[in-house]
Amino acid sequence: MPKDGNMIQNETALALKSHLTRIRNAFKANPAPTANERIDRLKRLHNAILDYKDRLIAAVDQDFNGRAEAETLIAEILPILEGIHYNQKNLRSWMRQSKRSAPLMLFGSDIKVHYQPLGVVGIVVPWNFPIFLGISPLAGAFAAGNRAMIKGSEFAPRTGEVIQAMLAEYFSEDEVVFVNGDVDVATEFTKLPFDHLVFTGSTQVGKIVMKAAAENLTPVTLELGGKSPAIIHDSFPIEEAANRIAFGKGLNAGQVCVSPDYILVPRAKLDAFASAFAKEISSSYPTYVMNSDYTSIITERQRDRLLDNIRDAKDKGAEIVEINKGQETFDTGRKLPMTLIKNVTEDMRVMQEEIFGPLLPLIPYDTLDEAIAFVNDRDRPLALYYFDWDKARAEKVIRETHSGGVCINEVMTHTMVDDMPFGGVGPSGMGHYHGHEGFLNFSKAKGIVRKGKFNATSMIAAPWGNRMYDLYMKFQFKRFRKHK
Ligand code: NAD
């Protein structure tokens, strides 16, 4: 008898549960891995990545139907190695209990915070950086002494298979398990009672995942998307801005969570920016279709979504500038030319949804305050980019806007810094990982009071109103008298 959908779903759920039970039991048997044990896991992860580097690059290339080796090296492999190294170097000091101060009532007590591994961390991965977005949270989870289960993206299945084989070779099934599968698998995965769940993906699915996690009160880190703006100040050389933005926007053909989504350009400089940007893109990518430096769109569905959005903008009056299209035809395959969109209006889909591809709306503005207000009138983005040599104005933009992270005179590279947190705000996400913040995210900060032989509280204990109690209250309310 053929299996029906429910039976398959039940089997998936059971298989996932049995992985979690096994890994959790292993964690229970060793709930406090030493620094050396954690470093050993990180070293194995480092070696695994080096051994599988070429296979990973080839798999991503296949999944995308064309992605440059350099992009996978720059945006996935090297940042993973950097992150592992940074965790390895710092975890001993992060693991140390931190000494805190005692309130008066606990005078003489020892107050400490103990950073304890949570247990088993679930990690859900999107397709756009299918290696980095699985392995980087794993490195953070390992550094904090956890074990993990990872769910790869159904749109990067070959990469998923390679990562699965890599982790199975370098780790026991008690340490980490990688599962591949579609949305049904993802749904069952996110229902598991993990000790923490890291979800990287769209804001829309993030809401579903958070609901599923809420059933178990599993804490979540949501690494979501959004529309990350770039603002170019009138005083900033427009060619320089175009050069710096083109480098980032070209990467992965714009399929990056922190890709500049639209550019706010001083009104008088809009055309100058458009031609400088076109020049930069044309020089980086003299052709598209047969050019292995230029990444394809991951699926036909995504390509059609982008084409629909261009059509929608055009129908509503936008000017579409396909950069350097030349004689190339884009009918087959999944490449799309870098496309500027001018004369955009609010009702166009390109101004309502995250773009996540090689389209770039240009929006003119007159004053910096107007540009800031434009950003603040919209959902809080994952990143904000501001181009201006003037530091005071840049500080104003930092102070007056909300975003997950900021780059000044630069785009996207804040994701590569391990010595600071990465994460969104509001609709672009919650929680942080990378570096020390990642360690904290994957640890329970457990507060501990250790009382010594001296017991201050016994001196003020009931029967209330005794002399020491009165003195204590008098003293405290003298300390806490009203402010003038
Ligand atoms: P997606 O939300 O469609 O899928 C992400 C993952 O969620 C996949 O593994 C998928 O199987 C799983 N999933 C899908 N439906 C689910 C459900 N109903 N329940 C549970 N899990 C489900 O995202 P995507 O298309 O793979 O990735 C693109 C999005 O990810 C963009 O919005 C981008 O901005 C965002 N992103 C964010 C970051 C970041 O660090 N903040 C990084 C990369 C991508």
Residues whose N, C-alpha, C, O or C-beta is under 5 A from the ligand:
A	BS01	NAD	V124 V125 P126 W127 K151 G152 S153 E154 G181 D182 V183 A186 T187 T190 T200 G201 S202 T203 V205 I208 E223 L224 G225 G226 C257 S428
